[in-house]
Amino acid sequence: MGGLKGRLRQLRVLAYKRRVEQELDEELAIHIEMETEKNIRGGMPRAEARRAALIAFGGVERTKERIRDARWTRWIEDLVADGRHAVRLLVRTPTFTGVAVLTLALGIAALTTVWGAMDVVIFRPYPYDPGDSLVLVGTSTRGRGTPESPTSIPDFLDLRAQLRSLRVAAYKDEGANLGTDPAEWVSVRRASVEFFDVVGVAPVLGRTFTDSDEAAGAPDVAVLDHRLWETRFGSDPDVLGRSILMEGTPVIVVGVLPQGFRFSRGAPDVWLPLHVRGTEARGVLSVYVFGRLHEAGIQSARTELASMSRTLAEGHPESWSERTFVSGGLRETLTGGSTAHQGISAVLLASLAVLLIACANVANLLLARALAREGDLALRRALGAGR
């Protein structure tokens, strides 16, 4: 326990170094004076007695260094002293400092930027998508279209009713004014009732959409994004059941999504039900469709989608004669697949090489500067300075 208290007391030197050094000088002076008085009592003159006391003591500065070296905080003191010395040298040569800092900053910035992109694309996949179980379904016309292409609402209703390998959902994005005095423009995503179940995300407050919300005449409801709930409503848990105005229309808040939730390429502020009535024209491609695979793989889903494309072409030749469904895994589609991963990995390695080159350049600058200070360093070494 006493050893611990002693080590803690030594921390004083970090905050009160000048006072601790003054106390050390006073203590050493007392010891030298005591030894001098002892020599005087032995018959020595004062000058000779003090000289003998200093010789016996072994040198004041050397004794101070031994005491300082015995402190466990010495390495911290040396680190702080070296840091101050380095800062003084850098301030004294602003051109050298600017070149070194700019060189390192460029290397670090390049690596950080690429690593951030790689982290989002590769290392942090969507938490609600184990593997590639989420599949995007788009419409291609004359071979022009991707899994991210929109589909019509009647086509979505057919997919929802007939697909066995996928449980599908649909959404579309728009914008609206929220509230009044002042109104705030927010991004809105209208989603089908099965959207959140297909994604596999539960709200932190309240509920998401149910079948009754899609029925004709049902009251308008909304699910809030976590960020909007914090900024606009102050994280008030009593927001559930509150009526808010969306473009002047009252909407009842029924839920709040988890923090950081995002899907596909957007994170809207407000989620509203997608009212699918089946009365829209098949030529109006207005919604985006995705689904979660059941036990069957994506090839089974593609086979089923191809069969549905042929059926729709036969039943609706005016709109489906040159159209077909296309599909792809959500992660693979949004990140570009293995080719994009390889490209990002190559760019990451190139950025790492740039950083290493920057470090080598700064090391060369430091080496050239050290050679210029060779005489100064030799003198410091001769006086007893450490590395």
VENKAZI-V678671 format. One line per field, one symbol per residue. ss: DSSP state (~ for helix, > for strand, _ for the rest). A space follows every 50 residues. Layout:
ss = ???
This chain:
ss = _~~~~~~~~__~~~~_~~~~~~~~~~~~~~~~~~~~~~~~~____~~~~~ ~~~~~~~__~~~~~~~~~~~___~~~~~~~~~~~~~~~~~~~_~~~~~~~ ~~~~~~~~~~~~~~~~~~~~~~~__________>>>>>>>>__>______ >_~~~~~~~~~~___>>>>>>>>>>>>>_____>>>>>>>>___~~~~~_ ____>>____~~~~______>>>>_~~~~~~~~___~~~___>>>>__>> >>>>>>______>__>___>>>>_____________>>>>>>>____~~~ ~~~~~~~~~~~~~~~_~~~~__>>>>>>>~~~~~~_~~~~~~~~~~~~~~ ~~~~~~~~~~~~~~~~~~~~~~_~~~~~~~~~_____
